[in-house]
Amino acid sequence: MPKLKTKSGAKKRFKVTGTGKIKHKRAFKNHILTKKETKQKRRLGNKSLVKKSDMNNVKAMLIL
């Protein structure tokens, strides 16, 4: 059976931590920022962990 390739888009968007959790960038921080509050923009700048319900899908894309 041939080796499975990881999804290129997932490779660019997700990082695996040392403990095996997966980090991702939050959405909605690219444009139309004038109508968003400063607090919201600051929060969106931080990385966050992938939800438990999405973990299996992301791992399958990354071939973990």
N, C-alpha and C positions, 0 to 999 in steps of 0.2 A: 504494500500500500504506500502511495507517495506521501511525502510530508505535506502537512496542511499549511497554507500561507495565512499570516495574520492579516486582518483587514487594514489597509493603509490608513483609512480615515480614523479608525479607532486607535491606531498606533500613535497618531499625532494628537489625539484629544484626551487620552487617559494616561495616568502614571500610576504604577503600582508602588505602594509604600513597603517598607521593610517588613511590616507585620502582615502583608498580604491584602491590605485594604486598597481600594482604587479611588484616586482623586480625579476630579474633573473641574473645568472652569465653568462658572455659572453663565447662564444665558442672559440676554437683554442688556448688555453693557456696550453695544457697538455703535448705535446711532439713536437719534431722537432722545438725547440725554437732557435737553432743556426742560422738559416737562416732568422729569423724575427728580425726586428729592435727593439732597446731598447724602442723607443717611442711607437711602436705598442704593445709590451708586457706590458708596463706600462698601456696603455689604456685598454687592455684586462683584466687587474687585477681588474678594477672597476666594480661594479654592474651597471645594467642599467634597465630602465623600459620597460615593455612589450609594443610593438607597439599597437596602437588602433585597427588595423585590426585583431590582434591575441587575443585581450582581451576576446572576447566571448568564444573562444575555451578554453582558460586557466581557465576562471571562471567556465566553465562547468566541467572541470577536478577536480577543487577544490571544487565544489558544493557550490558556493557563491550565 
